[in-house]
Amino acid sequence: MVRRVGLRAPRGHPVYHRRSKSNAAHHSGSFYSWFINTPGLKVVVPSTPYDAKGLIISAIRDDGPVIYLEHKLLLNARGEVPEEPYDIPLGVADIKREGTDLTIVATGAMVTFSLTAADALAKDSISVEVIDPRTLMPYDGQTILASVRKTGRLLVVDEGFRYCGFGSEMVAFVAENAMDALRQPPRQLTTMHTTIPFSPPMEEYVFANSDRIAETVRAMLTA
């Protein structure tokens, strides 16, 4: 049986209201690069309810330490999830959308924004492939390389910071292993390197969103 469920916070919980936004610097930062840089830790960041269940089961069953991170903006996300137990292997990426013109590697809530951008771009006959690593360490490099070799372009959309983060690791990895396939330099679209503000308009300004993703893709394709 398949049931439609969500990563839902209880009503009254502080993250329930306003889609979990405007929590200022003490609750809105994405610092998973700290964990990625700790040898021996596995780091998991799901983007859908289906992935959340399968990955947490694998994390529990794993013999080593696993950091499992749920994004606040996804606590109200809903999707179909089988009632029976199932696992999603750690270290295996998922191609959320296939495409031929450009590869987007996105993490957490940025996967949803990237898919929305890809839908909008498709109306202009721009075909974007969206890959969700799901496990940030160890990441599935082969799936990412295969996609970049197909499209020739890479955009990493990450809510972390660009300096010494997951996005910069993706760019370095692809440059080292698929430079011959790249039609242009890979790019990052990340959170601005600043303390996250409480003000909603300012918060919107520092984070990536679907419009900004689509704009960046268009700029890359016309460069």
N, C-alpha and C positions, 0 to 999 in steps of 0.2 A: 504494500500500500504506500502511496505517495501522499504526503500532507504538505500543504502550503503553510510555511511557518516563517518567522522572522527572528533576527537577532534583536529582540525587543526588550527595552528597559522597562521596568514597572512604572506605572503612572505615579508621579510624585518624586521619582528619582531625579537627582539634579541634572542628569544628561538627557532626560526625556523631552524637555521643552526646547523649542527653537532649533530642532534638528541637531542638537548638541553643539551649536556654534556659540561664539562669543564667550568663551571661557578663559580668555586672556592667556598670558604667557605661562601661567602655572598649570594649565590643563590642555593647551592647544599645540604644543610642540610635538614634532616627530623625531625622536632621538634613537630610533632603532639601529642607527649606525654604531652607537655605543656597543650594543649587543653583538652586532655583526663582527666587530673588531675584537671580540673576546674569543680566543681560541677554545674550541671544544663545544661552544654553544650552537645550537640550531635555532634559526629564527623563522617564524611562520607568521604570515600576514594574509588572512583570507579576504576575499572581496564579495563573496556571495554566501547565503545561508547553506547551500549545498556543500560548498568548499569548507565552510566553517565546521560542519559536523564531521566530514571525512578527515579533515586535517587534525582536529582535536583528538579524534580516536587514534590516529597514527602517533600523535605527540605523546599521548598517555602510554601507548604500547612501546614507545621507543626506550631503549636501555639507557640513553644518555640524556643530558639536560636539554630541554626544548623551551624556548621563549615563545609563547603564543600570544599574539597581539590582536585585539579587536579594535577596529576604528570606530570612534564615537559616531561619526556620520552614518555608519552602516548598522547601528543598533536597531533601527526601524526598517531596515531593508527586508523585503519579503521574497520568497521563492519556494519552489517545490523541493521537498526533502524527503527521501524514503524513510519510513519508520524503522525499518530493520537496520542493524549496524552495518556500516561499510567504512572502508578506510581509503584515503587518498595518499599515496606514497609521498613522503617528504622528499624534496629535491626534484619534483617533476612539475614543470610549468604547464599552463593550459592556454591554448590558443582560443581566446574568447571570440575572435572574429578574424576570418581569413581575408587577405588582401594582397595586392601585387605592387602598389606604388611606393609604399613606405611602411616601415615597422615601428609601432609604438610599443615600448615596454613600460607598463604602468603598474603601480603598487596600490593596494588598499582602495580607498575611495576614488583615487585617480583612475582606476579601471572603469568605473561607472562614467566618469566625465569623459574619458577617452572614447568609450563606446558611443556616447551621445554625440561627440564631435565626429566620429566616423560615420554615423548616420547622416549628419548634416553634409559632410563632404561627399558622401555617395551621391547626393542629389546633383553635384557638379561633376560626376563621373570620376571622382578621386577614390581610389580603392586603398583602404588602410587596413593593415593587419595589426590586431591588438593582442599582445601577449601579457598574461598575468603570471609572474614567476611563482606566486603563492608561497614558496619557500625562498627567503632572501639569503639564507646561508644553511646548507650549500645550495647554490642556485643552479638551474638547469641551463648551462651554457650552450649545450648542443642545439636545443630547440631555438634559442635566440640566434645563434649563428646561422642555422638553416634558414630562418626567416629573413635575416639581413642579406644573405647570399641570394635570396629570391627577389627582394625588393630593391636592394642597393642603397637604402636609406634607413637611418635610425634616429628616432626621437625617444628619449627617456622622460617620462612624466612621473615625477616623484614628489611627494609632499615633504620629504626631508630637504635638507640644504644641499646645495650643489658642491660645496667644498668637502672633500674627503667622505662623501656619502655613497649611498647605493647607486645613484645615477652616475657619479664619476667612475665608479667601479665598472658599470656596464659599458660606458664609453671606452675605458681603457681596455677592457676585455675584448670588445669587438675590434678596436683598432689593432690590437696585438694579433688577433686571430683571423680577421676577415678584411684587412685593409684593401686587398685586391678587389673585393666585391663592392666597396663603397663608392658611390657616384659623387658624394660630397661629404664633408666632415659631419660626424654625428653631433647631435645637439641634446642639451638638457633643458627641460622646463620644470623648475622646482619652486619651492617657496623662497621668497626673498630672504636674504641673510640678515634677518632682524628679529628682535623680540616680537612675538605675536601680539598684536594690539587687541584690546577689548572691543573697540568701536566696530560695529558691523561693516560700515563702508570701508574702513581701513583694513579690516580682516579680509574682505573680498579682494582688496587690492594686492595683498601680499601672497595670496594663494593662487595656484593655477585653477582654471575652470574650463568648461567645454568650449566656450568662445575663444579663449586664449589658445587652447590646444589646436583648434581648427585654423586659427590665424597663423600659428607657427608652422603647421603642416603646409598650408598654402605658400608661405614664404619659402619653405625649403624646396617645394616643387617648382617654384619659379626662379630660384636663384641661378 
